[in-house]
């Protein structure tokens, strides 16, 4: 399989996990309401779907990164891939996974708010993209650090947090649908970033680059264990 197709396949795997969970719960809430019209669909699209998708995807993406670095990437190195190829392929996957999720969230906001959608409404999609990149960068660093040191508590930090977030979200909303209650409305506020967006963007970019640099330094000399 060519490199581009392989990367797109991995990105698709990243997308459908978080997106599938949120779509199933939103669909259950939509049909339970017995208000099967465009207005109800748009209400869910703007009030619950974007924030839920970003938060759930932040958790699922961390698990996907952990599983790949723990299982698949060492196997690829063992089969002849260089560590540099493995590292940069992962950077591309992280970028496209976060980008597509942010675009889907932004598209839902536009659909739900049309024709009153503004650039301010779309800021959640942009900062959601930043959040997803930072989350993935942190998980990548923790996972490689765990593989380097074999300290179990390092891996547990991210895994337990991600599983708790996914389980809490799915469990709460599943019970809400069963009990006939409303789907939880998740609204992510990035208002504090609007006061100095460029400064925050530079800070986040610097933090992300630092995490990437440390991840590469650890991966470069990582002993592959099968």
C-alpha positions in Angstrom: 0.0 0.0 0.0 1.4 3.4 -1.0 2.2 5.8 1.8 -0.6 8.3 0.9 -3.3 5.6 1.0 -1.9 4.1 4.2 -2.0 7.5 5.9 -5.6 8.2 4.7 -6.7 4.8 5.9 -5.3 5.6 9.4 -7.0 9.0 9.4 -10.3 7.4 8.4 -9.9 5.0 11.4 -9.3 8.0 13.7 -12.4 9.8 12.3 -15.0 7.1 12.5 -14.4 6.1 16.1 -15.3 9.5 17.7 -17.6 10.6 14.9 -19.5 7.3 15.1 -20.1 7.5 18.8 -21.4 11.1 18.6 -23.6 10.4 15.5 -25.2 7.4 17.1 -26.1 9.3 20.3 -27.3 12.3 18.3 -29.4 10.1 16.1 -31.0 8.4 19.1 -31.9 11.7 20.6 -33.3 13.0 17.3 -35.6 10.0 16.8 -36.6 9.9 20.5 -37.8 13.4 20.4 -40.5 12.6 17.8 -39.8 16.0 16.3 -38.4 14.7 13.0 -37.9 17.9 11.1 -35.1 20.0 9.8 -35.4 22.5 12.7 -34.8 19.8 15.3 -31.8 18.5 13.3 -30.3 22.0 13.1 -30.8 22.5 16.8 -28.8 19.3 17.6 -26.2 20.3 14.9 -25.4 23.6 16.5 -26.0 22.9 20.3 -24.6 19.5 20.9 -22.8 17.9 18.0 -19.7 20.2 17.5 -18.6 20.4 21.1 -19.3 16.7 21.7 -17.4 15.7 18.6 -14.3 17.7 19.6 -14.2 16.4 23.2 -15.0 12.8 22.4 -12.4 12.8 19.5 -9.8 14.3 21.8 -10.2 11.2 24.0 -10.5 8.6 21.2 -7.5 10.0 19.3 -5.3 9.6 22.4 -6.2 6.0 22.6 -5.5 5.5 18.9 -2.1 7.1 19.2 -1.3 4.9 22.2 -2.3 1.7 20.4 -0.3 2.5 17.3 2.9 3.4 19.1 2.5 0.4 21.4 1.8 -2.2 18.7 1.9 -1.1 15.0 4.8 1.3 14.9 7.4 -1.0 16.5 6.2 -3.7 14.0 6.8 -1.3 11.1 10.3 -0.4 12.4 11.0 -4.2 12.8 9.9 -4.7 9.1 12.3 -2.0 7.8 10.7 1.4 8.3 13.0 4.1 9.7 12.1 5.8 12.9 12.0 9.1 10.9 9.4 7.7 8.5 7.3 6.4 11.4 7.5 9.7 13.2 6.6 11.9 10.3 3.8 9.7 9.2 2.3 10.0 12.6 2.6 13.8 12.4 0.7 13.8 9.1 -2.0 11.5 10.6 -2.4 13.8 13.7 -2.7 16.9 11.5 -5.3 15.5 9.1 -7.3 13.8 11.9 -7.6 17.0 13.8 -8.3 19.0 10.6 -11.1 16.8 9.4 -12.8 16.7 12.8 -12.5 20.5 13.1 -14.0 20.9 9.6 -16.9 18.6 10.4 -17.6 20.5 13.6 -17.4 23.8 11.7 -19.7 22.5 9.0 -22.3 21.4 11.7 -22.2 24.9 13.2 -22.8 26.5 9.7 -25.6 24.1 9.0 -27.3 24.7 12.4 -26.9 28.5 12.3 -27.4 29.2 8.6 -27.9 31.9 7.4 -26.8 33.7 10.6 -23.5 31.9 11.1 -20.5 34.2 11.7 -16.8 33.9 11.8 -17.1 34.1 15.6 -19.2 30.9 15.5 -16.5 29.1 13.5 -13.8 30.0 16.1 -14.8 26.9 18.0 -13.8 24.8 15.1 -10.4 26.5 14.8 -9.6 26.3 18.5 -11.0 22.8 18.6 -8.4 21.9 16.0 -5.7 23.5 18.2 -7.0 21.5 21.2 -6.9 18.3 19.3 -3.4 18.9 18.1 -2.2 19.6 21.7 -4.0 16.6 23.0 -2.4 14.3 20.5 1.0 15.8 21.0 0.8 15.2 24.7 -0.4 11.6 24.3 2.4 11.0 21.8 5.0 12.3 24.2 3.6 10.3 27.1 3.3 7.1 25.0 6.9 7.3 23.7 8.1 8.1 27.2 6.3 5.0 28.5 7.9 2.9 25.8 11.3 4.3 26.7 11.0 3.9 30.5 8.4 1.1 30.8 6.8 3.0 33.7 3.2 1.8 33.8 1.9 4.9 35.6 2.9 7.1 32.6 0.6 5.2 30.2 -2.2 5.0 32.8 -2.5 8.8 33.1 -3.7 9.2 29.5 -5.5 5.9 29.1 -7.6 6.2 32.3 -8.4 9.9 31.6 -9.5 9.1 28.0 -11.5 6.0 28.9 -13.2 7.9 31.8 -14.2 10.8 29.4 -15.6 8.5 26.8 -17.4 6.2 29.3 -18.9 9.2 31.1 -20.1 10.9 28.0 -21.6 7.8 26.4 -23.0 6.4 29.6 -24.7 9.7 30.6 -26.2 10.4 27.2 -27.3 6.8 26.7 -29.2 6.9 30.0 -30.6 10.3 29.0 -32.0 8.8 25.8 -33.5 5.8 27.7 -35.0 8.0 30.4 -36.5 10.4 27.9 -34.3 13.3 28.9 -32.5 15.7 26.7 -29.1 15.0 25.2 -26.5 16.8 27.1 -25.5 20.1 25.4 -21.8 20.4 25.3 -20.7 24.0 24.6 -16.9 24.6 24.5 -16.1 28.2 25.3 -12.8 29.7 24.0 -13.7 33.2 24.9 -10.7 33.8 27.0 -8.6 33.1 23.9 -10.2 35.9 22.0 -8.6 38.7 24.0 -5.1 37.8 22.6 -5.6 35.1 20.0 -2.2 35.6 18.3 -0.4 35.3 21.6 -2.2 32.2 22.6 -1.6 30.7 19.2 2.1 31.3 19.4 2.2 29.8 22.9 0.3 26.7 21.8 2.4 26.3 18.7 5.6 26.6 20.8 4.3 24.0 23.3 3.3 21.6 20.5 6.7 22.0 18.8 8.5 21.3 22.1 6.4 18.2 22.6 7.2 17.1 19.1 10.9 17.7 19.5 11.0 15.7 22.8 9.0 12.9 21.2 11.4 12.6 18.3 14.5 12.7 20.6 13.0 9.8 22.6 11.8 7.8 19.6 15.1 8.2 17.7 16.9 6.0 20.3 14.0 3.9 21.3 14.7 0.2 21.6 12.1 -1.8 19.6 10.6 -4.7 21.6 8.4 -7.3 19.9 
